[in-house]
Amino acid sequence: MAKEKKNTNEAEEIVNDAPTCEEQVNEASKELEELKKLNSELNDKLLRTLAEYDNFRKRSQKEKEAIFSDSKADVIGKLLPVIDNFERAAAAENTDLENYKKGVEMTVKQLLDVLSSFSVEAFGKVGDEFDPNIHNGVMHIEDDTLEENVIADVFMKGYKMGDRVVRHATVKVAN
């Protein structure tokens, strides 16, 4: 019987210590309010992050357009002196053929220097090995004096910027 009384006392203590329904509801309400507040804060944070990303995207697009515009202006600015020299050559009236030719050659060199400043280099020379990745073979000839798959004639030089081909060289290929 002492054992039963001890168990009954323990059960009464547990029941007395257990929170009432009202306390449980109050605690659940507090927890719900905290979760609502956290949800609201996270929602606000998400909306701010989305707005920041949208602003970043728009700003990046404007910067990209500005860089492209500035690059075009830089290229044009470097080409204008070449155009000026061609116009002077065209306007020259009392120039012998030798001086005229020398002036045009100097202007072409100036233009090639401008291209070189943008890391553009010419390729495709007679005697080079034909490479279909950078050359456009438009003719083929049989010539015993040239090795197989060698450029025999160049109709238009090719140009590349680094590894990127800007224009393929148009060539005649031997054998």
C-alpha angles and dihedrals in degrees: 000000000000087000092053091048090050091052091047091052091050091049091050091050091051092049091047091048094047114102117250122244090256092054091048091050091048091049092047090048091052091048090048091051091050091050091048090050091049091047090051092049092049091047090051091048091050092050091049091049091050091050091048091050091049091050090047091051092050092046091049091051092051091048091049091052091047092050091049091049092047091049092052091049090050093052093046091047091055092047096051095079089053090052090048090055092049090050091050090050091050092048095049108108107174101047125124119230094254094055091043091052091047091051092050091048090051090049092050089050089050090052092049089050089054090051090047090054086061091049092254114146132184123235139176116084132173108269096029118124113260113250115184090205093067105014130068108211108206099164138031128203136183109232123162092198092064128064122245118282094013127139109253099179137007118218096176127008118237123232130207136181108212105312094336116100110223093182129002117235112249108222148164113237126211126227 
